[in-house]
Amino acid sequence: MKNGSGNTNTKLILLHPYIQKQTSTTRLWLLAFVSFFTIVFLLTLLYTRDTMPSKNTSVAAAVAAVVTGGSTPSASSPISNSNLPTSAINALLHYASRSNDSFHMSFGEMKSISDVLRRCAPPCNLLVFGLTHETLLWKSLNHKGRTVFIEENRYYAAYFEEIHPEIDVFDVQYTTKAHEAVELVAAAKEAAGNECRPVQNLLFSDCKLGLNDLPNHVYDVDWDVIFVDGPRGDAHEGPGRMSSIFTAAVLARSKKGGNPKTHVFVHDYYRDVERLCGDEFLCRENLVESNDLLAHYVLDKMDKNSTKFCNGRKKHSVSSLS
């Protein structure tokens, strides 16, 4: 380049290899520094997340405290396992009884069963024939015990269990027809000393009214409360509830342990089949309260050599369900 005096100056810039090497080394150190602190941050975050109580845990603890009537438990104390408070039970019964479903039970009917479940020593074993509007209610009221449902419709049972995985439901195939009730009950009475005896393991029963295709463990449980609200009994060609009532009667009398008494409830008691089977297998002397829709029996377990379901005595005072 030329200046005004005519002199020419040449400038030369040399890049030494050491400068390039030093720049690369600096970048490597910077990358290592950033990576180190990133790892430390992630480890700290994970550790803090594992050791600190989550928001969901705190909420669950608070809800449990409200339901059980106690205070919110601390991190060092477990959640209380006390029974549901009366206010919570009454709220459940109230909303269930005010459902828009035309087939729901009345407040009085549900309260009768609820009162028995409240008095049942935990863990209470509840067996229910039929999936109905009240299914989730029974499961909730017996939240500390075992609740099993028996349903005639295998597709509905599978569907219900899919949307409510906490529910234990088993399907069963009934082989009876409601219009056969009189003949089937008469035959069972004739065979009460043999295949239709009141004390037996129904898993190996040949009695036509006995359900012998349920899961094995159902026959091993000492059921405290049994509620018969299925299968369909309002149609001439429907299966009727002869088998479910007979099975309930045998399970109650064949208990091996636990409370020797079993509470058996029969819904739709105004119908001929329910009343007939109740009289013959659950027995009038065991009827403690009833109205047109619900009957409540209390059965004692029997000696294994018993050949009669009823002793023939009539109970003079039977309470009326409100």
BAROVEX-327183 format. One line per 2 residues: their letters; for each residue x, y, z of N, C-alpha, C. Coordinates in steps of 0.2 Angstrom, whole numbers. Example, Ala and Ser with C-alpha at 12.3 -4.5 7.8 and 13.67 -1.06 7.14 Angstrom:
! residues 2
AS) 66:-28:39:62:-22:39:66:-16:39  64:-11:35:68:-5:36:64:0:39
***
This chain:
! residues 322
MK) 4:-6:0:0:0:0:4:6:0  2:11:-4:7:17:-4:3:23:0
NG) 8:27:3:6:33:7:8:39:3  6:45:6:7:51:3:15:52:1
SG) 20:50:5:27:51:4:30:46:0  26:41:-3:28:36:-8:31:30:-5
NT) 31:30:2:34:24:5:29:18:5  32:12:5:28:6:5:29:2:11
NT) 24:1:16:25:-3:22:21:-9:21  24:-14:23:21:-21:22:20:-24:29
KL) 14:-26:31:13:-29:38:11:-36:37  14:-40:41:13:-47:41:11:-50:47
IL) 5:-54:47:3:-57:53:3:-64:53  7:-67:58:8:-74:58:4:-77:64
LH) 0:-83:62:-3:-86:67:1:-92:70  3:-92:76:7:-97:78:3:-103:80
PY) 5:-109:79:1:-115:80:0:-116:88  4:-113:92:2:-113:99:-4:-110:101
IQ) -6:-104:98:-12:-100:99:-18:-104:97  -18:-108:92:-23:-112:90:-24:-117:95
KQ) -19:-120:97:-19:-126:102:-22:-124:109  -20:-117:111:-22:-115:117:-30:-113:117
TS) -32:-111:111:-40:-109:110:-44:-116:111  -41:-121:107:-45:-128:108:-45:-130:115
TT) -39:-130:118:-39:-132:125:-44:-129:130  -44:-122:129:-49:-118:133:-56:-120:132
RL) -58:-121:125:-65:-123:124:-66:-130:127  -61:-135:127:-62:-141:130:-64:-141:138
WL) -60:-136:141:-60:-135:148:-67:-132:150  -69:-127:145:-76:-124:146:-82:-129:146
LA) -81:-134:141:-86:-139:139:-86:-144:145  -81:-146:148:-80:-150:154:-83:-147:160
FV) -82:-141:161:-84:-137:166:-92:-137:166  -95:-135:160:-102:-135:160:-105:-142:161
SF) -102:-147:158:-105:-153:159:-105:-156:166  -100:-154:169:-99:-156:176:-105:-153:181
FT) -106:-147:180:-111:-143:184:-118:-146:181  -119:-147:175:-125:-150:173:-127:-157:176
IV) -122:-161:177:-123:-168:180:-124:-167:187  -121:-162:191:-122:-161:198:-129:-158:199
FL) -131:-154:194:-138:-151:195:-144:-157:194  -143:-161:189:-147:-166:188:-148:-171:194
LT) -142:-173:197:-141:-177:202:-145:-174:208  -144:-168:209:-147:-164:215:-154:-164:214
LL) -157:-163:208:-164:-163:207:-167:-170:208  -164:-175:206:-167:-182:207:-167:-184:214
YT) -162:-182:218:-161:-184:225:-167:-180:229  -167:-174:227:-172:-170:231:-179:-172:229
RD) -181:-175:223:-187:-177:221:-189:-184:225  -184:-188:226:-185:-194:230:-186:-193:237
TM) -183:-188:240:-183:-188:247:-188:-183:250  -191:-178:246:-196:-174:248:-203:-177:246
PS) -208:-176:251:-214:-179:250:-218:-175:244  -221:-179:239:-224:-176:233:-230:-173:235
KN) -233:-169:231:-239:-165:232:-245:-170:232  -245:-175:228:-250:-180:228:-250:-184:235
TS) -244:-185:238:-244:-189:244:-247:-184:249  -246:-178:249:-248:-173:254:-256:-173:253
VA) -258:-173:247:-266:-172:246:-269:-178:248  -266:-184:247:-269:-190:249:-269:-191:256
AA) -264:-189:260:-264:-189:267:-269:-184:270  -270:-179:267:-275:-174:269:-282:-177:268
VA) -284:-180:263:-290:-183:261:-291:-189:266  -286:-193:267:-287:-198:272:-289:-196:279
AV) -286:-190:281:-287:-187:287:-294:-185:288  -297:-182:283:-304:-179:283:-308:-185:283
VT) -307:-191:279:-312:-196:279:-312:-200:286  -306:-201:289:-305:-204:295:-307:-200:301
GG) -308:-194:300:-310:-189:306:-304:-187:310  -298:-188:308:-292:-187:311:-288:-181:308
ST) -282:-179:311:-278:-174:308:-274:-177:303  -271:-172:299:-266:-174:294:-260:-177:297
PS) -259:-183:295:-253:-187:298:-246:-184:296  -242:-184:300:-235:-182:299:-231:-187:294
AS) -225:-185:292:-221:-190:288:-219:-196:292  -219:-196:299:-216:-201:303:-222:-206:305
SP) -228:-204:304:-234:-207:307:-238:-210:301  -241:-216:301:-245:-219:296:-252:-216:296
IS) -255:-217:290:-262:-215:289:-266:-219:293  -271:-216:297:-276:-220:301:-280:-225:297
NS) -281:-231:300:-286:-236:296:-292:-236:300  -295:-231:303:-301:-231:307:-307:-232:302
NL) -313:-234:304:-319:-234:300:-321:-227:297  -325:-228:292:-328:-221:289:-332:-218:294
PT) -332:-212:295:-336:-208:300:-343:-208:298  -348:-208:302:-355:-208:301:-357:-203:296
SA) -354:-197:296:-356:-192:291:-354:-194:284  -348:-197:283:-346:-199:276:-351:-205:274
IN) -353:-209:278:-357:-215:276:-364:-212:274  -367:-207:279:-373:-205:277:-373:-201:270
AL) -368:-197:269:-367:-194:263:-367:-199:257  -364:-204:257:-363:-209:252:-370:-212:251
LH) -374:-214:256:-381:-216:256:-385:-211:253  -385:-205:255:-389:-200:253:-389:-199:245
YA) -383:-198:242:-382:-197:235:-384:-203:231  -382:-209:234:-384:-215:230:-391:-216:230
SR) -395:-214:235:-402:-215:235:-406:-210:231  -402:-204:229:-406:-199:225:-403:-200:218
SN) -401:-205:216:-399:-206:209:-405:-206:204  -403:-204:198:-409:-204:193:-410:-211:190
DS) -406:-216:192:-407:-223:190:-414:-225:193  -418:-228:189:-425:-230:191:-424:-236:195
FH) -419:-240:195:-418:-246:199:-414:-246:205  -413:-240:207:-408:-239:213:-412:-241:220
MS) -409:-243:225:-412:-244:231:-414:-238:235  -418:-239:240:-420:-233:244:-415:-232:249
FG) -415:-226:252:-411:-225:258:-411:-230:264  -417:-231:265:-419:-236:271:-416:-243:269
EM) -417:-245:263:-414:-252:261:-406:-252:262  -403:-247:259:-396:-247:259:-393:-246:266
KS) -397:-242:270:-394:-241:277:-395:-247:281  -400:-251:280:-400:-258:284:-394:-262:282
IS) -391:-262:276:-385:-266:274:-379:-262:277  -379:-256:276:-374:-252:279:-373:-252:286
DV) -378:-253:290:-377:-253:298:-374:-260:299  -376:-265:296:-373:-272:297:-365:-272:295
LR) -363:-269:290:-356:-268:288:-352:-264:293  -355:-259:296:-352:-255:301:-351:-259:307
RC) -355:-263:309:-354:-267:315:-350:-274:314  -348:-275:307:-345:-281:306:-337:-280:307
AP) -334:-285:311:-327:-284:313:-323:-284:307  -318:-280:306:-314:-280:301:-308:-285:301
PC) -306:-288:296:-309:-287:289:-315:-291:288  -320:-287:285:-327:-290:284:-327:-293:277
NL) -330:-299:277:-331:-303:270:-338:-302:268  -338:-298:262:-345:-297:259:-345:-300:252
LV) -350:-304:251:-352:-307:245:-358:-305:242  -358:-302:236:-364:-299:233:-365:-303:226
FG) -372:-305:225:-374:-308:219:-377:-302:215  -374:-300:209:-377:-295:205:-373:-289:205
LT) -371:-286:199:-368:-280:198:-374:-275:197  -375:-270:201:-380:-266:201:-378:-258:202
HE) -383:-254:202:-381:-247:203:-377:-246:210  -378:-250:215:-375:-249:221:-368:-252:222
TL) -366:-255:217:-359:-259:217:-354:-255:220  -352:-250:218:-347:-246:220:-348:-243:228
LW) -354:-243:229:-356:-241:236:-354:-246:241  -356:-253:239:-354:-258:244:-347:-259:245
KS) -343:-258:239:-336:-258:239:-333:-253:244  -336:-247:244:-333:-241:248:-335:-242:255
LN) -341:-244:256:-343:-245:263:-339:-251:267  -337:-256:263:-333:-261:266:-325:-260:264
HK) -323:-254:264:-316:-252:262:-311:-256:265  -312:-258:271:-307:-262:275:-307:-269:274
GR) -312:-272:271:-313:-279:270:-313:-282:263  -315:-288:262:-315:-291:256:-322:-291:253
TV) -323:-288:247:-329:-288:244:-329:-291:237  -333:-296:236:-333:-300:229:-340:-300:226
FI) -340:-299:220:-347:-299:216:-347:-304:211  -353:-307:211:-355:-313:206:-360:-310:201
EE) -358:-311:195:-362:-308:189:-364:-313:184  -370:-313:182:-372:-318:177:-370:-316:170
NR) -369:-310:168:-367:-308:161:-359:-307:161  -356:-312:158:-349:-311:157:-346:-305:154
YY) -350:-303:149:-347:-297:145:-348:-291:150  -353:-290:153:-354:-284:158:-349:-285:164
AA) -348:-291:166:-343:-292:171:-336:-290:169  -334:-292:163:-327:-290:160:-327:-282:159
YF) -332:-279:157:-332:-272:156:-332:-268:162  -336:-270:167:-336:-267:173:-329:-267:177
EE) -326:-273:176:-319:-274:180:-314:-270:176  -315:-269:169:-310:-265:166:-310:-257:168
IH) -316:-255:169:-317:-248:171:-316:-247:178  -317:-252:182:-316:-252:189:-312:-257:191
PE) -305:-257:190:-301:-263:192:-300:-264:199  -302:-260:203:-302:-262:210:-308:-266:212
ID) -313:-268:208:-318:-272:209:-317:-279:208  -318:-284:212:-317:-291:211:-324:-294:209
VF) -324:-296:203:-331:-298:200:-329:-305:196  -334:-310:197:-333:-316:193:-340:-318:190
DV) -339:-320:184:-345:-322:181:-347:-329:182  -354:-331:182:-356:-337:183:-362:-339:178
QY) -362:-345:176:-368:-347:171:-373:-350:175  -379:-347:175:-385:-351:179:-388:-355:174
TT) -390:-361:176:-394:-366:172:-401:-367:174  -404:-362:178:-411:-363:180:-415:-358:176
KA) -422:-359:176:-426:-354:174:-431:-352:179  -433:-346:180:-438:-344:185:-444:-348:185
HE) -447:-350:180:-453:-353:180:-453:-360:183  -446:-363:184:-445:-369:187:-444:-369:194
AV) -445:-363:197:-444:-363:204:-447:-368:209  -453:-369:208:-457:-373:213:-454:-380:212
EL) -453:-383:206:-451:-390:205:-443:-390:208  -439:-385:207:-432:-386:209:-432:-385:216
VA) -436:-381:219:-436:-380:227:-438:-387:230  -443:-390:227:-446:-396:230:-441:-402:229
AA) -437:-402:224:-432:-407:223:-426:-406:227  -424:-400:229:-419:-398:233:-421:-400:240
KE) -427:-399:242:-429:-401:249:-429:-409:250  -431:-413:244:-430:-420:245:-423:-422:245
AA) -419:-419:242:-412:-421:242:-407:-417:248  -411:-415:253:-407:-411:258:-403:-415:263
GN) -404:-422:262:-400:-426:266:-394:-429:262  -394:-427:256:-389:-430:251:-385:-424:247
EC) -386:-424:241:-383:-419:237:-385:-411:238  -390:-410:241:-393:-403:242:-393:-402:250
RP) -388:-405:254:-388:-404:261:-386:-397:263  -388:-395:268:-386:-388:270:-379:-386:272
VQ) -375:-391:273:-368:-390:275:-364:-395:270  -360:-392:266:-356:-395:261:-351:-390:257
NL) -347:-393:254:-342:-389:250:-345:-389:243  -348:-383:241:-352:-383:235:-348:-384:228
LF) -341:-383:229:-337:-384:224:-337:-391:221  -339:-396:225:-340:-403:223:-348:-405:223
SD) -352:-400:223:-359:-402:224:-362:-404:217  -367:-409:218:-371:-411:212:-378:-408:212
CK) -380:-404:217:-386:-401:218:-387:-396:212  -393:-397:209:-394:-392:203:-395:-385:205
LG) -397:-384:212:-397:-377:214:-390:-374:216  -386:-378:217:-379:-376:220:-375:-373:215
LN) -371:-368:216:-367:-365:211:-360:-368:212  -357:-372:208:-351:-376:209:-345:-374:204
DL) -346:-368:200:-341:-366:195:-338:-359:197  -339:-357:203:-335:-351:205:-328:-352:207
PN) -324:-347:207:-317:-348:209:-316:-352:216  -311:-356:216:-311:-361:222:-311:-357:229
HV) -307:-351:229:-306:-347:235:-313:-344:238  -318:-344:233:-324:-341:235:-328:-346:240
YD) -326:-352:240:-329:-357:244:-325:-358:251  -319:-355:251:-315:-356:257:-316:-350:261
VD) -319:-345:259:-320:-339:263:-326:-339:268  -325:-337:274:-331:-337:279:-334:-330:278
WD) -339:-330:274:-343:-324:273:-347:-321:278  -346:-315:280:-349:-312:286:-356:-309:283
VI) -356:-306:277:-362:-303:274:-363:-306:267  -369:-308:266:-371:-310:259:-377:-306:256
FV) -376:-303:251:-382:-299:248:-384:-302:241  -390:-304:241:-393:-307:235:-397:-302:231
DG) -394:-300:225:-397:-295:221:-396:-297:214  -396:-303:213:-395:-306:206:-395:-313:206
PR) -396:-316:201:-397:-314:194:-404:-311:193  -405:-310:186:-412:-308:184:-417:-312:187
GD) -422:-309:190:-428:-313:192:-435:-311:191  -435:-306:186:-441:-303:184:-444:-305:178
AH) -441:-310:175:-443:-313:168:-445:-320:169  -450:-322:165:-452:-329:166:-446:-334:164
EG) -442:-332:159:-437:-336:156:-430:-334:159  -430:-329:163:-424:-328:167:-422:-333:171
PG) -415:-333:174:-413:-338:178:-416:-338:185  -419:-333:187:-422:-333:194:-416:-333:199
RM) -418:-332:205:-413:-332:211:-413:-338:215  -416:-343:213:-416:-349:217:-409:-352:219
SS) -404:-352:214:-397:-354:215:-393:-349:219  -394:-343:218:-390:-338:222:-392:-338:230
IF) -399:-339:231:-402:-340:238:-399:-346:241  -400:-352:237:-398:-358:240:-390:-358:241
TA) -386:-355:237:-379:-355:238:-378:-351:244  -381:-345:245:-380:-341:251:-381:-345:257
AV) -387:-349:257:-389:-353:263:-384:-358:265  -381:-361:260:-376:-366:261:-369:-363:263
LA) -367:-358:260:-361:-354:262:-361:-352:270  -367:-349:271:-368:-347:278:-368:-353:283
RS) -370:-358:282:-371:-364:287:-365:-368:286  -360:-367:282:-354:-372:281:-348:-368:283
KK) -348:-362:287:-343:-359:289:-338:-363:293  -332:-362:293:-327:-366:297:-324:-362:302
GG) -324:-355:302:-321:-351:307:-325:-344:307  -321:-339:310:-324:-332:310:-330:-332:314
NP) -334:-327:313:-341:-326:316:-346:-332:314  -348:-335:319:-353:-341:317:-359:-339:314
KT) -361:-332:314:-367:-329:311:-366:-326:305  -370:-327:300:-370:-323:294:-376:-319:292
HV) -375:-313:290:-381:-309:288:-382:-310:281  -388:-312:279:-390:-313:272:-396:-308:270
FV) -395:-304:265:-400:-300:263:-403:-302:256  -409:-302:255:-412:-304:249:-416:-298:246
HD) -414:-295:240:-418:-289:237:-424:-292:233  -429:-287:232:-435:-289:228:-439:-295:232
YY) -439:-294:238:-443:-299:242:-450:-300:241  -453:-295:237:-460:-295:236:-462:-301:231
RD) -457:-303:227:-458:-308:221:-458:-315:224  -462:-319:221:-464:-326:223:-457:-330:224
VE) -453:-330:219:-447:-334:219:-442:-332:225  -441:-326:226:-437:-323:232:-440:-325:239
RL) -447:-325:239:-450:-326:246:-450:-334:247  -452:-338:241:-452:-345:242:-445:-348:244
CG) -440:-346:241:-433:-348:242:-430:-345:249  -432:-339:251:-431:-337:257:-434:-341:263
DE) -440:-343:262:-444:-347:267:-441:-354:268  -439:-357:262:-437:-364:262:-429:-365:264
FL) -425:-360:262:-418:-361:263:-415:-356:268  -417:-350:269:-415:-346:274:-419:-346:280
CR) -426:-347:279:-430:-349:285:-433:-343:289  -440:-344:290:-443:-338:293:-441:-337:300
EN) -438:-342:304:-436:-341:310:-429:-337:311  -426:-336:305:-420:-332:305:-421:-325:302
LV) -427:-324:300:-429:-317:297:-430:-312:303  -426:-307:303:-425:-302:308:-429:-295:306
ES) -429:-294:300:-432:-288:297:-434:-288:290  -439:-285:288:-441:-285:281:-446:-280:279
ND) -446:-279:272:-452:-275:269:-453:-278:263  -457:-275:258:-459:-278:252:-452:-279:247
LL) -447:-275:249:-441:-275:244:-435:-279:247  -434:-279:253:-428:-281:256:-430:-286:262
AH) -427:-292:263:-427:-296:269:-420:-297:272  -420:-297:278:-414:-298:282:-414:-304:286
YV) -410:-309:285:-409:-315:289:-403:-315:292  -403:-318:298:-396:-320:302:-396:-327:303
LD) -391:-331:300:-390:-338:300:-384:-340:304  -385:-345:308:-380:-348:312:-377:-354:308
KM) -370:-355:308:-368:-361:305:-370:-368:308  -370:-373:304:-373:-379:307:-368:-385:307
DK) -370:-390:311:-366:-396:311:-366:-399:304  -360:-402:303:-359:-405:296:-364:-411:294
NS) -367:-414:299:-372:-419:298:-379:-417:297  -380:-410:297:-387:-408:297:-390:-409:290
TK) -397:-411:291:-400:-413:285:-407:-408:283  -408:-403:288:-413:-399:287:-411:-391:287
FC) -413:-387:282:-412:-380:282:-415:-377:288  -422:-378:289:-426:-375:294:-428:-380:300
NG) -429:-377:306:-431:-381:311:-439:-381:312  -442:-377:308:-450:-376:308:-453:-371:312
RK) -449:-368:317:-451:-363:321:-452:-357:318  -458:-353:319:-459:-347:316:-457:-341:321
KH) -454:-336:318:-452:-331:322:-458:-326:323  -460:-324:329:-466:-320:330:-465:-313:329
SV) -459:-310:330:-458:-303:329:-453:-302:324  -455:-299:319:-450:-297:313:-451:-289:312
SS) -445:-286:313:-445:-279:312:-446:-277:305  -449:-271:304:-450:-268:297:-445:-263:295
LS) -442:-264:289:-437:-260:287:-441:-253:284  -438:-248:287:-441:-241:285:-439:-239:278
***
